[in-house]
Amino acid sequence: MKKSYFLMAAAAALFAACSETDFVNEAAVVEGNAPQAIGFETFSYKATRQTSSTDLNAYYNNFRVFGWEGDVNFMQNVQVTYGGDPAEWSYSPLEYWTNATYQFYAVAPYNANVTCTEKTGNVAIPEAANATAATQNLQTTLSTTLNTGHFTTDTDWLLAKETDYTVASGATVGLEFTHMMSKFIVAIQKGDGAETVKIKSITISDNNSKLWSKATYANPTWTGNTDVDLTVSYDGEGATVEDDLNYAMEYLVVPTTGLDLRFSMTYTVNGLDKTASNVVVENIEDFVAGSVYKLTATIGSLPIKFSATVTPWTDGVTDGVTITN
């Protein structure tokens, strides 16, 4: 179910491929006796946080803009900032419309340290350690709720675009942000016969080396850095699973195809040490941008049962696999 986050912005744009365009002329478009400043309407699409707000500023209070006026890169890494009201988004210095064709690219939040240096919308994720695609588990402890705060080094990057845009298309540019990343969640719950369950550690890796912590993006394709594999993990140190479903892992990951995920876990059931090693996760083969993938392990006195749910941020399909100790 889509959520539209509507807000007035004084400059925003987008990330995606666009066609070649040319100047019509360089004369500023005027309204009355004054040049008309470029403005934006920004729509966000399904945020990862658990919130009912429909305003982008409930999730991020700034975003990064790249823009081309004809073939001229007139907006590069421009920061648009929330000013206290959904209609009060501003940037400086202001840019003004001319009779040209525009390409706009934008990403939220601004601290998602990406680059966009070509008119075709090539977006790059730098190699800096604080700008990797996914490096840390957002769940620091077993919890019955998912992460609800702002992400830190792992960023829920939102991407928007408007290509082949002219002032005749509208005085303000309408942009819809979508998730650039996929989300991967691991949950643990107690099953029949389990009075006490404690989780020592969980590790998930990809046998095909398709889990990447660093990658580049050129609409619509992600290309991972094959030298930088990502292993997602949780160090429970004997954390107790409560009666409700407990989330142990929550990662933002680079979208990819052809996964061969392997699950390993050390734990105790009713005081007895148990191990599940290198178990094949059969039902999650791809990570699609904007989708949530949830792997649930049910631990009881019988074999561990897994269900794998793929959700386009809301609705999903569930499959299962049973593992015998």
Stockholm file with secondary structure:
# STOCKHOLM 1.0

chainA/1-325         MKKSYFLMAAAAALFAACSETDFVNEAAVVEGNAPQAIGFETFSYKATRQTSSTDLNAYYNNFRVFGWEGDVNFMQNVQVTYGGDPAEWSYSPLEYWTNATYQFYAVAPYNANVTCTEKTGNVAIPEAANATAATQNLQTTLSTTLNTGHFTTDTDWLLAKETDYTVASGATVGLEFTHMMSKFIVAIQKGDGAETVKIKSITISDNNSKLWSKATYANPTWTGNTDVDLTVSYDGEGATVEDDLNYAMEYLVVPTTGLDLRFSMTYTVNGLDKTASNVVVENIEDFVAGSVYKLTATIGSLPIKFSATVTPWTDGVTDGVTITN
#=GR chainA/1-325 SS CCCBCCEEESSCCBCSCCCCCCCSCCCBCEETTEECBCEEEEEEBCCSSCCCCCSGGGTCSEEEEEEEETTEEEEEEEEEEECSSTTCEECSSCCBCBSSCEEEEEEESTTSCCEECSTTCEEECCCCGGGCSCCSCSCSSCBSSCCCSCCSSSCCCEEEEEEEECGGGCSEEEEEEEECSEEEEEEEEECTTCSCEEEEEEEEEETTSCCBSSEEEETTEEEECTTSBCCEEEEEEEEECCSSCEEEEEEEECCBSCCCEEEEEEEEETTEEEEEEEEECTTCCCBCTTCEEEEEEEESSSCEEEEEEEESSSCCEEEEEEECC
#=GC SS_cons         CCCBCCEEESSCCBCSCCCCCCCSCCCBCEETTEECBCEEEEEEBCCSSCCCCCSGGGTCSEEEEEEEETTEEEEEEEEEEECSSTTCEECSSCCBCBSSCEEEEEEESTTSCCEECSTTCEEECCCCGGGCSCCSCSCSSCBSSCCCSCCSSSCCCEEEEEEEECGGGCSEEEEEEEECSEEEEEEEEECTTCSCEEEEEEEEEETTSCCBSSEEEETTEEEECTTSBCCEEEEEEEEECCSSCEEEEEEEECCBSCCCEEEEEEEEETTEEEEEEEEECTTCCCBCTTCEEEEEEEESSSCEEEEEEEESSSCCEEEEEEECC
//
